[in-house]
Amino acid sequence: MSSTSTDVQDAAFERTDAERAGTAPVFAVEGLWKVFGPKADRVPADPELAALTPAELRSRTGCTAAVRDVSFDVRKGEVFVVMGLSGSGKSTLVRCLTRLIEPTAGSIVIDGEDVRAMDKARLRELRRHRAAMVFQHFGLLPHRTVLDNVAYGLEVQGVGKRERREKAQEVVTKVGLEGMEHRRPGQLSGGQQQRVGLARALAVDPEVLLFDEPFSALDPLIRRDMQEEVVRLHHEEGRTMVFITHDLNEALRLGDRIALMRDGRVVQLGTPEEIVGSPADDYVREFVRDVPREQVMTVRRAMRAASAQEAGEGPALAPQATVSEAIEAVARTGQTARVVDRGRCLGVVDSDALLGVVAGTGGQFADEAADATDGSGAGSAAPAPDQGDGTAESAREQGDGTAESAREGVA
Ligand SMILES: Nc1ncnc2c1ncn2[C@@H]1O[C@H](COP(=O)(O)OP(=O)(O)OP(=O)(O)O)[C@@H](O)[C@H]1O
């Protein structure tokens, strides 16, 4: 009864696909390269040079390809995480988005406008109003109060004193710094200073916030706090965010989608569930090996067809519920749990299937479910594990891409 399976499969992904289709890109990046070194332009233009490993390229040309033929969209309202080890090209990639670093080749479009064609004034406007950056080193002005630091971006924009103080006060409250308005940065903890940095970026009300490893200097508890702050702001405001991190847990916690970089390439782009559940290659598989799968994978991975009886009883879970939540529901009630979306039972999950996901063998259930769908009226089946838009450009090269040197052109 494959038609039923397909219907159910489609239904399971309906919302996600609709969400995906309905969200226009803020940034659209196509074939982007950044090569550092002599005559950098020739590298993307020459297929032979472009195909070299980082080490070969360096020895043949003296060039480092920090970003190599990268394409992706950042969708409106999403948290897009750029993740990878040190030296994989994350900072270079994100700095290219607003041309803090000049790309060597490729195109970058923000809301339909060609970033590479922007003149200086337009670029300034882009960085000040449309895509504000929050850095790891907060760059706070030591002699100014919290309030004045937050108002600084507005001051640069020429906003009047009264208006900018009002706006600054509003965002200071939003990031939980109320009562500290008149302190100076030196009188704040690292986490509080980072909140000031965040507030300063928010004050200019940018369309996109770009975060460059903003929390990596913070201790783990404060870091967790700040991550929650970002999630909260994101939920409350729906602001588009691009977030660089080398920390997989941070990426999984924050990202709607993650671009995993290696040696300047994006080796996999997908949701946390896609990356953990369907790693594109051995490199990604190794990267995500120790992730607690039950906290990332959703019940869609474990779902199978429901019999008529199963469809009518047992605890109900949303399709986005994690396997961990489902285990709790199944253990508590001793029944299979139903996956219900807008009143419709998409399928059920039982303890075997849930354990299969935890053990990393959960993919089998999709096929079995497709075969097992019996058209009993409740008919449901699991989606294929690879469904979704996780694209994988395979990791082709080994390399020693280490971050060695200072960055160019950082404003
Ligand atoms: N100005 C520069 N000149 C030459 N090479 C550079 C320059 N900036 C970066 N690179 C090189 O480009 C590659 C990518 O660096 P990048 O800083 O983008 O990586 P990253 O993933 O952000 O690393 P990290 O997590 O350590 O900040 C590295 O090999 C780095 O040495």
The ligand as a MOL file (V3000), in Angstrom:
LIG
                    3D

  0  0  0     0  0            999 V3000
M  V30 BEGIN CTAB
M  V30 COUNTS 31 33 0 0 0
M  V30 BEGIN ATOM
M  V30 1 N 44.3530 37.0120 6.4510 0
M  V30 2 C 44.6620 35.7400 6.1910 0
M  V30 3 N 45.7340 35.4360 5.4370 0
M  V30 4 C 46.0330 34.1480 5.1490 0
M  V30 5 N 45.3340 33.0950 5.5740 0
M  V30 6 C 44.2500 33.3330 6.3330 0
M  V30 7 C 43.8610 34.6550 6.6860 0
M  V30 8 N 42.7360 34.5720 7.4690 0
M  V30 9 C 42.4780 33.2650 7.5770 0
M  V30 10 N 43.3650 32.5160 6.9110 0
M  V30 11 C 43.3840 31.0530 6.8010 0
M  V30 12 O 42.1440 30.6320 6.2840 0
M  V30 13 C 41.7150 29.4350 6.9050 0
M  V30 14 C 40.3510 29.6340 7.5460 0
M  V30 15 O 40.4640 30.5480 8.6290 0
M  V30 16 P 39.2210 31.0110 9.4960 0
M  V30 17 O 39.7180 31.9760 10.5100 0
M  V30 18 O 38.1350 31.4430 8.5900 0
M  V30 19 O 38.7980 29.6460 10.1960 0
M  V30 20 P 37.8250 29.4270 11.4250 0
M  V30 21 O 37.0940 28.1760 11.1160 0
M  V30 22 O 37.0150 30.6410 11.6860 0
M  V30 23 O 38.8570 29.1910 12.6010 0
M  V30 24 P 38.7560 29.5750 14.1590 0
M  V30 25 O 37.6530 28.7210 14.7200 0
M  V30 26 O 40.1100 29.1680 14.6890 0
M  V30 27 O 38.4890 31.0270 14.2470 0
M  V30 28 C 42.8140 29.0660 7.8970 0
M  V30 29 O 43.6810 28.1470 7.2750 0
M  V30 30 C 43.5140 30.3780 8.1390 0
M  V30 31 O 44.8590 30.1820 8.4850 0
M  V30 END ATOM
M  V30 BEGIN BOND
M  V30 1 1 1 2
M  V30 2 1 2 3
M  V30 3 2 2 7
M  V30 4 2 3 4
M  V30 5 1 4 5
M  V30 6 2 5 6
M  V30 7 1 6 7
M  V30 8 1 6 10
M  V30 9 1 7 8
M  V30 10 2 8 9
M  V30 11 1 9 10
M  V30 12 1 10 11
M  V30 13 1 11 12
M  V30 14 1 11 30
M  V30 15 1 12 13
M  V30 16 1 13 14
M  V30 17 1 13 28
M  V30 18 1 14 15
M  V30 19 1 15 16
M  V30 20 2 16 17
M  V30 21 1 16 18
M  V30 22 1 16 19
M  V30 23 1 19 20
M  V30 24 2 20 21
M  V30 25 1 20 22
M  V30 26 1 20 23
M  V30 27 1 23 24
M  V30 28 2 24 25
M  V30 29 1 24 26
M  V30 30 1 24 27
M  V30 31 1 28 29
M  V30 32 1 28 30
M  V30 33 1 30 31
M  V30 END BOND
M  V30 END CTAB
M  END
